[in-house]
Amino acid sequence: MDSVAIIDFGSQYSQLIARRIREAQVYCVLFPFDTNADKVLEIQPKAFILSGGPNSVYEKDAPTLPDYILASKIPILGICYGMQILAQNIGGLVSQAPAHEYGRSLVACHSNSVLFPEYIEGNTFKAWMSHGDQVAQVPPGFHITASSKTCPIVAMENSELSIFGLQFHPEVHHTEHGSEIFDLFLETACIKRDWVPSRIVQDSIHQIRSRVGDEKVIAAVSGGVDSTVATALVHEAIGDQLSCFYVDTGLMRADETTQVVRTFQNHMQLRFEVIPAANEFINVLSGVVDPEDKRKLIGEKFIRVFEREAQRLGSKAKFLVQGTIYPDVVESSGKDKDKSAKIKTHHNVGGLPDDLKFDLIEPLRFMFKDEVRKVGTELGLPDEMVWRQPFPGPGLAIRCLGEVTPKRLDLLRNADSIMQSELQQANLLRHATSQSFAVLLPVKSVGVMGDARSYEEVIALRAVVTNDFMTADWAHLPYEILAKISSRIINEVRGVNRVVYDISTKPPATIEWE
C-alpha cells in the first residue's frame, strides 16, 4: 500500500494535512520532525509533506530538516515553515516578512505550475496565510508559481526534482482549491489511491492474526462506535480466541447497558459478558473533581476489573483490545515543545496504569472517526451500531463537572435522556448532530419556580457537527427544539432551574466539557 509521511514541525494544522490526504484515499502517518529516520522510512513513503510551524528557521533551537528527506529523492511538498526550511537547505534565502500575515489572502497563480489546476492559472484565488517569515529568493533550479501583494513568493517548484513549496495552507478549508492541490501533488508522486475500507479491513485482519497467533484476547466493549468496530475487526480475524467484557460502571446513560447488550446479542455472535461494577467506580471517584484525575482513576479501574475477570474465568489472555482512534492519540500527546500539546488524557491512552498486564491491540489507532465508520460498514455492522453517537469511555463522569455522586448522576442522566429523545423525535440525531449531550455544571443559580425562590443546578446542552472530530462546529438546532428541551428539563428534572446552550467551536473549545 502506497503511503505519505507527513513531517510535523509543530503546526496547529498538521492533523488537517493528514485528513486531506486520507480523504484522497491515501494512507499517511504524521511524524514529529525529530522522529528516528528508521521509524519514518519503515512505512516506505512515496512522498513527504513538511508541515508549517511556529518557529523561524533562523532561531537558535528551530526544528531542522532531517537529512534523509532530501536524500530520499522522492517528491516533497513543503507548507509554510516546511517551504522555508526547504528553501534554506537547498540554496534559497528566507527573510522576515515586512509584516506578519494571518488570515485570507488573494493569491495570483502564474502559468507552468504542476500543483495548480489549469483553470486557475493566470487567475487569483483565496488562500489562508499564517506566517512571519517568507522565502525571499528561490533556490537554484526553482521558479515562482504564485505570488500576492504582500508575499512575492507564495509558491515555488522544481518539477524535475518534484520538490514544491507553498507559503499558504492548502489543508485549511478557507483555502480555495486546497484538495485539488493535494491531488495534483499525489499524482506527481504516482501514488495509488488504495486506502479504502476493503483494503483497510484486509490489512488489519492480516496484522491482527500475525501478531496474536494462538493467544487469547479480551476486548473492552463500551457499545460505542470505536470499541464496537475494533471488536468486530478482531473477531473477524481470530474468532473464538476473543472474549468480550462490558463493564457497567454506573456512569452510563439511561438504558445504556440494556441497549448495548441487546445490540451485541442480536448482531455479533461472540463471547460476551456483562460485569456489574457501579459501586467500585463510584467509590473510586468519591471526592474527585479534577477531570484529569477522573480519567486516570477510571482508566486504571477498568484495567483492574479486566484483570480480575480474566483471572476469574481462568483466561490466559495476553492481549486487550481497545477502540483507540487517531484523535485520542493526538489529544493525549505529551507537552514536548516540538510535539502536539496535550489537550486531555484519554482514559485508554494516557490514563492506563504503568504495570498493565496486557499487550494492547488497537486496530483503529491511526484512523479518524469517519474512517472507523466506513470500516464498520465494510464489516457488515448495522447502521444502529456504526452511526451511534460517540460516548466517552469515562462515561458521565466527565460530563458531571465537579464531584460525581449517584444523585448528581441521576439528575444528569435524566436531563440527557430528555435531550436525546427530543432530538430523535425531531429527526435531528443523525443528520443534524454528530454528537449531542447534556452537561451538569458545578454551579448553582437563583431562579423562581412557582412563587418561590429556587437555588438549583445548571444544565448545559452541547451539540456539534463534524466529520473527523478533530474540528467541530456547534449545531444550529431550531430554537423551538431547544426551547422544548429546556422546558422539559426544568419541569421534569428535580434540582435544575436553568438550561444553557453551548455555541463554541472546536477549536478553541473541545467537544466534551470535562
BELGIDA-V864291 format. One record per backbone hydrogen bond with DSSP energy under -0.5 kcal/mol. CO is the residue of the C=O (numbers start at 1). NH is the residue of the N-H. Records with the same first field share a line. If there is no record, write none. Layout:
CO: NH / NH
//
This chain:
2: 27
3: 46 / 47
4: 6 / 29
5: 7 / 49
6: 8 / 31
7: 9 / 51
8: 33
11: 14
13: 16 / 17
14: 18
15: 19
16: 20
17: 21
18: 22
19: 23
20: 24
21: 26
22: 25
25: 195
27: 4
29: 6 / 31
31: 8
32: 35
36: 39 / 40
37: 41
38: 42
40: 43
41: 44
46: 75
47: 5
48: 77
49: 7 / 51
50: 79
52: 9 / 11
56: 59
59: 62
64: 66
66: 69 / 70
67: 71
68: 72
70: 73
75: 48
76: 164
77: 50
78: 166
79: 82
80: 83 / 84
81: 85
82: 86
83: 87
84: 88
85: 89
86: 90
87: 90 / 92
88: 91
93: 136 / 137
95: 134
101: 131
103: 129
105: 107 / 127
107: 109 / 125
108: 110 / 147
109: 122
117: 120 / 121
118: 121
120: 123
123: 109
125: 107
126: 176
127: 105 / 129
128: 169
129: 103
131: 101
132: 97
134: 95
137: 93
139: 142
143: 157
145: 110
146: 154 / 155
147: 108
151: 148
152: 154
154: 167 / 168
155: 145 / 146
156: 165
157: 143
158: 162 / 163
162: 76
163: 158
164: 78
165: 156
166: 80
168: 170
169: 172
172: 175
174: 176
175: 178
177: 181
178: 182
179: 183
180: 184
181: 185
182: 186
183: 187
184: 188
185: 189
186: 191
187: 190
192: 194
194: 196
196: 199 / 200
197: 201
198: 202
199: 203
200: 204
201: 205
202: 206
203: 207
204: 208
205: 209
206: 210
207: 211
208: 212
209: 213
212: 215
216: 318 / 319
217: 243
218: 321
219: 221 / 245
221: 247
224: 228
225: 229
226: 230
227: 231
228: 232
229: 233
230: 234
231: 235
232: 236
233: 237
234: 238
235: 239
238: 241
239: 242
241: 217
242: 271
243: 219
244: 273
245: 221 / 247
246: 248 / 275
247: 249
248: 277
251: 396
253: 256
255: 259
256: 260
257: 261
258: 262
259: 263
260: 264
261: 265
262: 266
263: 267
264: 268
268: 270
271: 244
273: 246
274: 276
275: 248 / 277
277: 281
278: 282
279: 283
280: 284
281: 285
283: 286
285: 288 / 404
288: 404
289: 402
290: 294
291: 295
292: 296
293: 297
294: 298
295: 299
296: 300
297: 301
298: 302
299: 303
300: 304
301: 305
302: 306
303: 307
304: 308
305: 309
306: 310
307: 311
308: 312
309: 313
310: 315
311: 314
318: 359
319: 218
320: 361
321: 220
325: 328 / 329
326: 330
327: 331
328: 332
330: 333
331: 343 / 344
336: 339
344: 346
346: 349 / 350 / 351
349: 352
353: 356
359: 320
360: 362
361: 322
362: 365
364: 326 / 367
367: 326
368: 371 / 372
369: 373
370: 374
371: 375
372: 376
373: 377
374: 378
375: 379
376: 381
377: 380
382: 385 / 386
383: 387
385: 388
392: 395
394: 397
395: 398
396: 399 / 400
398: 514
399: 401 / 440
403: 405
405: 409
406: 410
407: 411
408: 412
409: 413
410: 414
411: 415
412: 416
413: 417
414: 418
415: 419
416: 420
417: 421
418: 422
419: 423
420: 424
421: 425
422: 426
423: 428 / 429
424: 427
428: 432 / 433
434: 390
435: 464
437: 462
439: 441 / 460
440: 401
441: 443
443: 458
445: 456
447: 454
448: 450
449: 452
452: 449
454: 447
456: 445
457: 497 / 498
458: 441
459: 500
460: 439
461: 502
462: 437
463: 475
464: 434 / 435
465: 473
468: 369
471: 469
472: 506
473: 465
475: 477
478: 481 / 482
479: 483
480: 484
481: 485
482: 486
483: 487
484: 488
485: 489
486: 490
487: 491
488: 492
489: 493
492: 494
493: 496
495: 457
498: 459
500: 461
501: 503
505: 509
506: 472
//
